[in-house]
């Protein structure tokens, strides 16, 4: 199963990254608002280091990195990998430019990504890990249909206290119950050609 390509939502487009995106990724990874809300994908580094990181992701056939555009401008990125013998997907990161939070880009990109994973790739399970105080991401996950299946207590320390990590999952049946009326295309049947 090949991962990648372009995924279109109503407000956003997920596409494979370009070298020009790397400077912006680096800026986001240094932003304290992003570092507070997410586990940081990579530490800030020189451009050559980011090029190597991008090459490493591209080599791994089980992983994929998408840049997220809105109105022809880079607004975020999503990173994940296939799991469970190719039957599931782990979303490791979905980062939106903190200057553009609360504009619906995270919700739209998440919905488009899940349509691709469940409806197009016909995967059975998607998982994600979120910090318990990332209320915006938790609201998006709840709207999509995720449920908590594990919790790491006191995983992150900041501001004089600890924050839990929540592990979430959504199975294909839940997705279909909640979103089948809005399906944009039928699932990609095994061995089918277009």
C-alpha positions, 0 to 999 in steps of 0.5 A, spaced: 500 500 500 502 506 497 502 512 502 502 519 500 499 523 494 494 529 495 488 529 500 483 535 499 478 537 504 474 543 504 479 548 507 485 545 506 489 540 502 494 535 504 500 534 499 507 531 500 512 536 502 517 540 498 524 543 500 521 550 501 516 547 507 522 545 511 524 552 514 517 553 516 517 546 520 523 548 523 520 555 525 514 551 528 518 546 532 521 552 535 515 555 537 513 555 544 506 554 543 507 548 538 512 545 543 506 546 549 501 543 545 504 537 542 510 532 542 515 535 538 517 531 532 524 534 531 528 539 534 530 546 531 536 545 526 540 547 520 536 546 513 541 541 511 539 537 517 532 538 515 533 535 508 536 529 511 530 528 516 525 529 510 529 524 506 529 519 512 521 519 512 521 519 504 525 512 505 520 509 510 515 506 506 510 505 512 511 513 514 508 519 510 509 526 511 504 531 508 504 539 508 497 542 509 496 548 505 490 553 505 489 558 500 495 556 497 499 557 503 503 552 508 499 552 514 501 545 518 503 538 517 501 531 518 506 525 520 504 518 521 505 511 519 502 504 518 501 499 524 498 493 525 501 489 519 498 495 514 491 494 517 491 501 521 495 508 522 498 512 527 497 519 527 504 522 530 503 529 529 498 534 526 501 541 527 497 547 525 501 554 525 499 557 531 498 564 528 492 560 524 489 556 530 482 557 531 480 558 523 478 550 522 484 548 519 485 543 524 478 540 523 478 540 516 485 537 515 483 531 520 477 530 517 480 529 510 485 525 512 481 520 516 476 520 509 483 518 506 485 513 511 478 509 512 474 510 506 480 510 500 485 506 504 480 502 507 484 501 514 481 498 520 483 502 525 487 509 527 490 511 533 493 518 536 496 520 542 494 527 545 496 531 551 490 531 556 491 539 556 490 540 548 483 541 548 482 543 541 485 537 539 481 533 544 475 536 541 477 534 534 478 527 536 471 527 540 467 530 534 471 525 529 469 519 534 475 517 537 475 514 544 480 513 550 483 507 550 489 508 555 492 514 559 499 515 561 499 519 568 503 525 569 507 524 563 509 531 561 512 536 566 511 543 565 508 550 569 510 546 576 505 540 574 504 534 570 500 533 564 497 526 562 498 523 555 491 520 552 491 514 547 485 514 543 483 510 537 477 510 532 475 503 529 472 503 522 465 501 524 465 508 528 467 512 522 462 509 518 456 510 523 458 517 524 461 519 517 458 514 512 453 519 509 458 524 507 463 519 504 466 522 498 468 516 494 468 508 495 473 504 499 479 502 494 478 495 493 483 490 494 487 489 487 482 494 484 485 499 478 482 505 476 
